[in-house]
């Protein structure tokens, strides 16, 4: 759904603000074991946000490929880091802090009020440090855009989303058969030996072959490829369970599902609840595999961060 509401904000359309997303973000990291990569966190947060399958489709009028909700999750991560409930030991990796664990002990309403309080304190401290106004004007709950510090903090992730969004949308423009051929090509580059079986009574198996486990061992593997829209409906538990049965029928010991979309939490649990276990490759992970390959349509050039050099003045 493209957001076309000149008289109202995205928040009025039901999309949580960046402050409202801090608690779901902290819950997501906690559910993932106290640490999480950006892509893992985003998938978990979408499972926690009511009606996220619909909300994630809302885009900016001038940026039709950018989901408002996904961008706000990025702002929420930056806010969570600023107020100390998450820390970032490395690029793309976040850890739950003691303050984050304390936040989880509160009810959702009290936790949200605590987030707003901490955010106001952090904002005032930053203003004071910069020798500007001592009292910062707190943002209203209905604000669609956070302050410049949060925008700057999340800028690196925004750059990351830009190339991934461009890549996934280009892959979605392929025909279903073309996308299957590309995925098989990519998996072959990672060492799998596959035969394309799509559109041939394959019972849900688009490719079958072997995956190397060591120089002397391999495993029979079945692959299913879903060309779902990058910001579209996620793959659920039923799809994974059905594919496991189809893969088992083909004698597969392992299985892989590849999609441009994502997977629900029940789907991820189903993937490891019975054999053959299924490796789930979402759009975000597919983009990372393509980038790591380095020879499959993605070339990342060095970029200069002018602000980084400010510390030497």
SULRASUL-V953358 format. One line per field, one symbol per residue. phi: phi as a letter, one per 40 degrees, with the letter a starting at -180 (. if undefined). A space follows every 10 residues. Layout:
phi=???
//
This chain:
phi=.ccbaccacc ccchcccccc cccdcccccc cchgaacdcc cccccccccd gcccccccbc dcbccbcccc cccccccccd cccgcbbbca cgbbbccccc cccccccdcc cccccccccc cccccccccc fbdcbccccc ccdcbccccc cccccccccc cdcccccccc cccccdcccd ccccdccccc hcbbbcbdfb gcfgbcabib bcbacbbabc bbbbbbcccd bccccbcccc cccdcccccc gccbabbbac cabccdcccc cbcacccbcb bcdccccccc cccgbbgbbc ccbbbdcdcc ccc
//
